[in-house]
Amino acid sequence: MCKPPTCHTLKDALQKTYELEEGLQDTSSKSFFLLVGLLKSVFQRVTNVASKVLDGFIYCPKIVVADGAEAITNDFSSAFSSFFERRVMCFIHFIGKIDSKLTQFFSSTLKDLIAQIRQDILQLQLCESEDIFDAALKFFFLELECLNNFLDYFSSEWTTSLKGWFEGYALGLPSTNNAIEAWNRVIKVEATMRERHNLEVFLSIAEKDMVGRWSCDRNPSDPNCVVLAEEWSSNAKTENIIKLKHGQTFHFTSLLLNQPINKSQAEARLLAKINRSWKSFDEYSDLCFVLHLHLDKINWKNSTCTCKAYLKNYICAHTVGLASRYNLVEIPPAAKTIPIGQK
């Protein structure tokens, strides 16, 4: 179920070392470590590296996924100015900053308020499009209009140049650069031994220890999602899956919503989401408990869902499970016998 790498790049730099890192991530969340660079000019040659590593893949990155360091984005936009369109702000870095500011602005006695603000921000992060995000953000500000200090910080830091921390900003692409950042520890612990080597020694280490061990083939198949899909498809009640009149769009409710929804209510909720006609942030959040799946019967892998799992992983039990119900995909027996979580 792996799709080819998309036109984006994950990027990070190690502090107090020579390394600048660049890589890709496919739709099964597997990372492709392209190179470790010493100078910005090296990144300008990444097209050739990607073509060799990924068997002729034409590397024309339009989007960079990085933390808040402007130097990283400036470096990338300079090297790929003819392709670069926008920058996705790493969500893990973003939420870490938010947690720190919530502690700074509010006393420990306001735990419930802190938890509610954080939960609302997590809900915003799952917005499927920039239009939905902008509309929901207005009501988020109205809900917290009495908290001037925090809202001033949030508005100035996270709604302008570093706005790209929600899923719909670059739908279908990673919302975090953790895949590339995970290599930081590997480089320090397994290769450089946390020592700052001179350039000659470092290049020798990179050639012998890094390239030699990391440049190898892998089996991209991961049946875990299929196991969950078989379970969901078997257990989901037919009355909880409603086919709407909007093409091949299906409706079902999140397990967190403990009330049945009929077809007319599902239609109304879908239209409210499309037209962004909610009247409060709570009303928007309530709409998010009703999930919608668009089933592509020509190529079921292109099906989309509004659940958190799909927005984060580009595939979910709902898309695979419904495709299975419509006989668009056959779940292999091997996938049904592998315990969840086993690699």
N, C-alpha and C positions, 0 to 999 in steps of 0.2 A: 504493500500500500504506500510505498515511498514515491512521492512525486519528485521531479528534478529540482535542484536548488533554484530559488527565485532570484530576481535581480536586486539583491540586497547584500549587505555585508555587516558582519559583527566586528567590532573593533575595540581594542583596549591597549593600554600601555602599562608597563611595570615601573613602579617608582624605584629610583636609585639603581636602575640597570640600563643596558643599552636597548633592550627589546621594545619593539612596537609589534603588535600582533594583529593578524587579519585572518578571518575565516568566514565560512558559510554555515547555514543550518538548514536542513531539509524539513519536509513536513512531518517526518516522524521524530523530529526534535533531535536528530543526530547531527553532530557538528563536523564540519570539514575544516581542518586546520590547514590554511593555505601557506602561510609563511610567517617567519619571524624576521622582522626588518630592523636594520640599524640606522637607516637614514630615510628621510621622507621620499627621496628619489626611488627607493626600493619599491614603494607602494605604486609608483607609476609603472612598474613592470609587472604588477600583479595579474594583469590580463594574460600575459604569457604563462605565468605560473598556473593560473586556473585552467587554462586550456590544456596544459600538460597533465595536471593532476586529475582533472575531470573529463578527460578524453574528448577534447575538442570543444568543450563548453565555452561559449562566448561570454566573457565577463564584462557586463556593462552596468555596474551598480548604480541604481537611482536613489536608494535609501540606505542610510547608515544607522545602525543601532548602537548607541554608545551611552556613556554616562554624561554627567553635566559639564565635563571639561571642554571648554570651547576649543582648546588647542587640537583635540582629536577631530572635531568636526571641521575646523579650518584646514587641517592637514588633508582630510579626505576630500573636501569640496575643491581644494586646490588641485589635487592629483586627478580628480575625475570630474572636472568642471563641466564637461560636455554632457555628462549623464545625470549628475546629482540633482535631486528634486527636494528631498526633505530628510529630516533627522528624527528618528524615533528615540525618545528619552527612555532609558532603561527603567522599567517599573520598579525593580528591586532597589535601585538607588533612590528613586523618587519616594517610595513609601518609607524608606529608612529616614530620609530627611523630614518627612511629614511626622513620623513618630517622635523624632527629636524635638520638633517645633511644638507639637501638642503637649509634650512634657514641659517645655519652656513656658508656654503661654498659659497653661492651666495647672492648678494645684492638684496634688494627688487625691484630694477629697472629691474631685469632680470626675471620678472614674467612669461613671455612666455617660457623661457628656462626651468625654474623650472617645469612649467606645463607639458612641453613636456617630460622631463626626468621622471616625475612621471607617466605619461600616458604610456610610454614605459615599465616601471617597472610593472605596472598593467597588461600590455599585456603579459609580461614574466610570471607573476603569473598564467596565465591561460594555460600554456604549459601542454599538455596532457601526456607527458612522459619525462623521464630524458634525453633521446637522443635528443628530440626536444628542450628541455631547453638548453642543452649544445651547440647545434648548433646555436640557436638564440642568446645565450649569447655572443658568439664570435663577432657577428655583432653589438650587443649592445655596446660592448667595442670599436669596430672600429668606430662606429658612434660618440662616445664621447671621442675619444682618446686624444683630446686636453685638456680635463678636468682632469688632472693628479691627483690632490688631491682627488677629489670625487671618481674617479675610484679606486685609491689605497685603500681608505676606503671601498668601496663596495666590491672589490675583496677579501680583507683580512677578512672582517666580514661575508659576506653573500654568499660566493661560496665554502666554505670548510666545517667546522664542523657544521655551522648553515645554510647549503644549503637548507634544507627541507621546504622552504616557498612557493613553487609553487605546484599547484594542482596535477600534475603528479608524484610528489615524492612519494605519497601514494594515488593513484587514488581511489576514492570512500570513502575516510575517511575524517573527518573534517580537515579543514586547520586552525582552530583557537580553542583555549580552552575557548572561551567566555562562552560556556554552563556551565562549572564548575566555572569559575570566577564570574558568575552572583550570585553564592551562597555566595560570600564573603560579599556582602552588606546585604543579608538576615540574615546571621549569626550574623553580628555586630549589625544590627538595630533591628531585631526581637527576637534574642536569648540572646546574651551577653550584649546587650545595650551599646556596645562600651567600656565595662569595662574589665579589665584584672583580671579575677577571679582566686582564688586558684584552684588547681586541683580537689579537692573534689566538690566544687561548680560547676565547669565547667562540670564535668561528670554528675552531677544531671541535669543540664540544657540540656545537650546533650540527656539524656535519656527521659526527660519529654517533653521538648519543641521541639527539633529537630526531633527525631525519631517518636514521637507521631503524629506530624503534617505532616511530609513529607512521611512517609511510608504508602502510600495509592494507590489504583488502579486508573488507568486512562483509558479513551477511546482514543486509538491512531489514530482513523480515522480523517482525515483532507481532506475535499473535495475541498479545495481551488484550488489546482493544476488541478483538474479535470474540474473545471469551466473554467479556462484558456485554457485547452486543447480543450474543446468543442468549444470555441470561435475561437481558432487558426485553428482547423480542418475545421470549417465551412467557415472561411474567406480566408484561404490559397488557392491561385490559383493553379490549377492542373499543369500548365506549369512551376510553380516555384518549384515543387517537381519532381526531376529527379531520376529515378532508375538507378543506375550504375551497371556495370557488375560484380563488386566485391561482390558476394554473395547478401545479403539483405541490401546493403548500399545505402542510399538515399542522395541526395544532395539538399540543398535549400540555399538561400542567406539571410544574415542578413538584417534587415530593414535599416541598415546604409549604405548598398551598393546599390546605386541608378542606377544600370545597370543590364540588363538581362544577364544570363549566359546559354549558350547552353550545351548539353551533353558532347561534346568533350572538351570544356573548363573546365567543372566540373571534367572530368576525369584527365585532365592535372594538375589541381590544387590539386586534391587528391594525385596524384603520386608525385607531388612536395613536398607535406607535408610529405608523407611517406618516400621519399628519402632524405628529408632535403636539397633540391637543390636550395634554394633561394640564391640570390646574395647580399642581403642587409637586414637590419632590417626592412626597410619600405616594402620591398617585402614580408617578412615573415608576417608582420602585415596585409598586403593586403590579404594574403591567409586565414587569420583567419576570414575574413568577409564571407567566403564561408563555411557553416556549413555542417557537414556530420553526418548522423544518421545510425547506424547499428540496424536493426529491427530483434529481435529474435522472430521468429514465433512460436517456441515451448513454450517459456516463455517470454512474451512481457516485463515483469518487468526487465529482464536482458538486454534489449535494451540499447544502449549507444548513446550519442550525444556529439558533440564538442561545444555546446553553453555554455555560462557562467552559466546559470541557472542549467544545468545538472551537470557541474563540481563542483558547489557549493552545490547543494541540492540533487544530485544523481537521480534526476528525473526532467522532464521538460514537458512543454506543447507539445513539438514536439514528444516526445516518446509516451505520452498518446494519443495525437491527431492522430498520424499515426497508432497506434495500433487500435484506434477506426475506422479509415477508412478501415482497413483490417479486421474488425469484430473480433479482438482478445480480445477486452474488451468492455463491455457495460457500458456506463456512466450512473449511476443511476439518476433518475429524481430529487431526493433530492439534488444532487450536483449541478444541473443546476439552482436551485432556491435560493441558498445561496449566498448572496452578497460577493464579493471579500473582503478578509480581516477579515470576521467575523469568530470567533472561534466556 
